């Protein structure tokens, strides 16, 4: 590879941040470019033989419309079981750092990304369309009306803490043939007003991915990768008044760091897997005074694993 090619790739990486990649790169297309193709299709889901570990029965699932994946099989070296395109890349190129992974994605698919909005439009250049799956939220209800959602939150041991902090979200996804599939999940909103949703089988976002910020003490901030871990911490610390920031995706770490710099006291509770360890290192570099609270669940991957084990 020439110096000019390397320079061009680095310029591309600068022009496309993590949110661009997450919103505009199709997981199926990304895997195809890496030489991985689905073994079969079931409804809107594509099933692959996992490229993260060895298996004989395809159990690696991609929902290309929602831009998410989940590995239903065994553990892989990275410890990441599902998420968006960047989570997939972190698992695939384990143990590369977050920044190195962004560069790798750019090398594979960077010149296929739509051009940034801030570049001037000309009649000679056409912008590639961003494919956004058609979904519609039908209803948002208080918790307690759906036994499956209740059972899910109870199984995670956060049912009490979730009261008033999560909702029942009912929605459908419509494919290109106008066929609709209906779903429900426990959900909460991020700072863009989009719904982050979770149930026993699915983890995703209806709309644009963003952090969630829960106002509290203007001087003290605690950070979590996921909302369930926040609720787990709250179960053990019900009187805590700190402002809470949930990343909702490890790919939003840089946004979280910018927010965290506004606070005098910062404590973070990230996972003990590759993604969490890398995020911890990056956050400590940016905010040397930040405290790592992961010793509270030293023998577990995350706060919820500890809570479930103890209860």
Residue pairs with C-beta under 8 A, 6 or more apart in sequence:
9 103
9 106
9 107
9 110
10 103
12 106
12 110
12 111
12 113
13 102
13 103
13 106
13 110
15 116
16 106
16 110
16 113
16 116
17 254
18 86
18 102
18 251
18 252
18 254
19 209
19 251
19 252
20 113
20 114
20 116
21 85
21 86
21 102
21 105
21 106
21 113
21 251
22 67
22 84
22 85
22 86
22 209
22 249
22 251
23 67
23 130
23 208
23 209
24 113
24 114
24 130
25 85
25 105
25 109
25 113
26 64
26 67
26 85
26 131
27 62
27 64
27 67
27 68
27 69
27 84
27 85
27 88
28 38
28 46
28 62
28 64
29 109
30 85
30 88
30 89
30 105
30 108
30 109
31 37
31 48
31 51
31 62
31 88
33 108
33 109
34 51
34 92
34 108
36 48
36 51
37 48
38 46
38 47
38 48
38 58
38 62
39 47
39 48
39 49
39 58
40 46
40 47
40 58
41 47
43 181
44 63
44 64
44 65
44 173
44 175
44 181
45 61
45 62
45 63
46 61
46 62
46 63
46 64
47 58
47 59
47 60
47 61
47 62
48 58
48 60
48 61
48 62
49 55
49 56
49 57
49 58
49 60
50 58
50 59
50 60
50 71
50 73
50 76
51 60
51 92
52 60
52 71
52 76
52 77
52 78
52 91
52 92
53 71
53 73
53 74
53 75
53 76
53 77
55 73
55 74
57 73
59 71
59 72
59 73
60 69
60 70
60 71
60 72
60 73
61 69
61 70
61 71
61 72
62 68
62 69
63 69
63 202
63 204
65 133
65 173
65 175
66 133
66 135
66 173
66 204
66 205
67 84
67 85
67 133
67 204
68 82
68 83
68 84
68 202
68 203
68 204
69 82
69 83
69 84
69 87
69 88
70 81
70 82
70 201
70 202
70 203
71 81
71 82
75 81
76 91
76 94
77 94
77 95
77 274
78 90
78 91
78 94
78 95
78 273
78 274
78 275
79 271
79 272
79 273
79 274
79 275
79 301
80 87
80 88
80 90
80 91
80 273
80 274
80 275
82 203
83 203
83 249
83 250
84 209
84 249
84 251
85 105
86 98
86 101
86 102
86 105
86 249
86 250
86 251
87 249
87 250
87 251
87 275
89 101
89 102
89 104
89 105
90 96
90 98
90 101
90 250
90 274
90 275
90 278
91 274
93 100
93 101
93 104
94 274
95 274
96 104
97 278
98 250
98 251
98 253
98 275
98 278
98 279
98 282
112 128
113 128
114 127
114 128
114 129
114 130
115 125
115 127
115 128
121 127
133 173
133 174
134 173
134 174
135 171
135 172
135 173
135 174
135 206
136 171
136 172
136 174
137 169
137 170
137 171
137 195
137 206
138 170
138 171
138 172
138 182
139 169
139 170
140 167
140 168
140 169
140 170
140 187
140 195
141 167
141 168
141 170
142 167
142 168
143 149
143 150
143 153
143 162
143 163
143 166
143 167
143 168
143 186
144 150
145 168
146 168
146 184
148 184
148 199
148 200
149 168
149 184
149 185
149 186
149 199
150 159
152 186
152 198
152 199
152 200
153 159
153 162
153 166
153 186
155 200
155 308
156 228
156 231
156 232
156 304
156 307
156 308
157 232
157 235
157 304
157 307
157 308
157 311
158 228
158 231
158 232
158 235
158 304
158 307
160 235
161 231
161 232
161 234
161 235
161 238
162 186
162 231
165 188
165 231
166 186
166 187
166 188
166 227
166 231
167 186
167 187
167 188
168 184
168 185
168 186
168 187
169 184
169 185
169 186
169 187
169 195
169 197
169 206
170 182
170 183
170 184
171 182
171 183
171 184
171 195
171 197
171 206
172 180
172 181
172 182
172 183
173 180
173 181
173 183
174 180
175 181
183 202
184 199
185 197
185 198
185 199
185 202
186 197
186 198
186 199
187 195
187 196
187 197
187 198
187 206
188 195
188 196
188 212
188 227
189 195
189 196
189 212
190 196
190 205
190 209
190 210
190 211
190 212
190 248
191 210
191 211
191 212
191 213
192 207
192 208
192 210
193 207
194 205
194 206
194 207
194 208
194 209
194 210
195 205
195 206
195 207
196 204
196 205
196 206
196 212
196 227
196 248
197 203
197 204
197 205
197 206
198 227
198 228
205 248
209 248
209 249
209 251
209 252
210 248
210 252
210 255
211 245
211 246
211 247
211 248
211 252
211 255
211 256
211 259
212 227
212 245
212 246
212 248
213 243
213 244
213 245
213 246
213 259
214 230
214 243
214 244
214 245
214 246
215 243
216 240
216 241
216 242
216 243
216 244
217 241
217 242
217 243
218 243
218 263
219 263
219 264
219 265
220 241
220 242
220 243
220 263
220 264
220 265
220 266
220 267
221 242
221 243
221 244
221 245
221 259
221 260
221 262
221 263
221 265
221 266
221 267
222 233
222 240
222 242
222 243
222 244
222 245
222 266
222 267
222 268
222 269
222 293
223 244
223 245
223 246
223 247
223 256
223 260
223 266
223 267
223 268
223 269
223 270
223 283
224 230
224 233
224 244
224 245
224 246
224 247
224 268
224 269
224 270
224 303
225 246
225 247
225 250
225 269
225 270
225 271
225 275
225 276
225 279
225 302
226 246
226 247
226 248
226 302
226 304
227 246
227 248
228 304
229 269
229 271
229 302
229 303
229 304
230 244
230 246
231 304
232 302
232 303
232 304
232 306
232 307
233 240
233 269
233 303
234 240
235 307
236 307
242 265
242 267
243 263
245 256
245 259
245 260
247 253
247 256
247 279
250 275
250 276
250 278
250 279
253 279
253 282
253 283
256 283
257 282
257 283
257 286
257 287
260 266
260 283
260 286
260 287
260 290
261 286
261 287
265 291
266 287
266 289
266 290
266 291
267 290
267 291
267 292
267 293
268 279
268 280
268 283
268 290
268 291
268 292
268 293
268 294
269 293
269 294
269 296
269 297
269 302
269 303
270 276
270 277
270 279
270 280
270 283
270 292
270 294
271 277
271 294
271 301
271 302
272 294
272 297
272 300
272 301
272 302
273 301
276 294
276 302
280 292
280 294
283 290
284 290
284 292
296 303
296 306
297 303
297 305
297 306
299 306
300 306
300 309
